[in-house]
């Protein structure tokens, strides 16, 4: 098994291998590896046209399970 070089590659590998397994449990809510992978893809697409590779960004938000992506 090849180890990923960055965190998001590891999460993508987990989404392929364990797509429908629970990745995150928060109270009565469940997020599968597929859910997290798809949400991170949507977030990346939303920011792709606004952020250049060398840009630095900061995010400030409340503590919610949806923000794990």
N, C-alpha and C positions, 0 to 999 in steps of 0.2 A: 504494500500500500504506500502510495506517495503522500507525503505530508504537504499541506498547502503552505505557501510562503507568506500569505496574508490572510487575515481573519475572514474577509468576505469570500475568499476562495474555499475556505473550510466550510462555511455555511452553505455555499452553493453545492459542494460535494455532499453534504448531509441532506440537502433538499432533494438531490437526485436519488440518493440511496434510501432515505427514510421519509419520502414525501408526505405521507399521511400520518406519520407518528407525531405525537405531541412534542413540541419544542419549547413551549412556554405555557405555563398554567398560572392564571391570575384570578383568584377567587373562583367564580363559576365560568370564567372564559378560558377557552383553549385556542391556541394558535399552533398550527402544524408547521413543519419545516417548509412546506410548499407555501403556506400563508406568508411566512416571513420572507421567503425568497421573492415572491411576487410583489409584496409591499416594498421591499428594498429596490426592486427594479423600477417600480412606479416613482419612487422618490428620486432615484438617480436620473430618470428620464426628465422629471420636472426641473431638476437643477442643471442638467447637462448644457443647456443653451445659455445659462446665466453665470456659470462658474468655470473658470479656466483651470487647467491642471495645477498650476502653481498658486492659485488663490487660497487664502486661508479663510475659514468661516467659523463662526461660533453659533451654537444653538442653545437657547435657554427656554426650557419648557417645564411644565409640571411633571411629576412622576406618574406616568401611565404606561401600561403594558404596550400600547400601540407605538410608543416611541422607541422601542427596542431596535427598530430598523434604522 
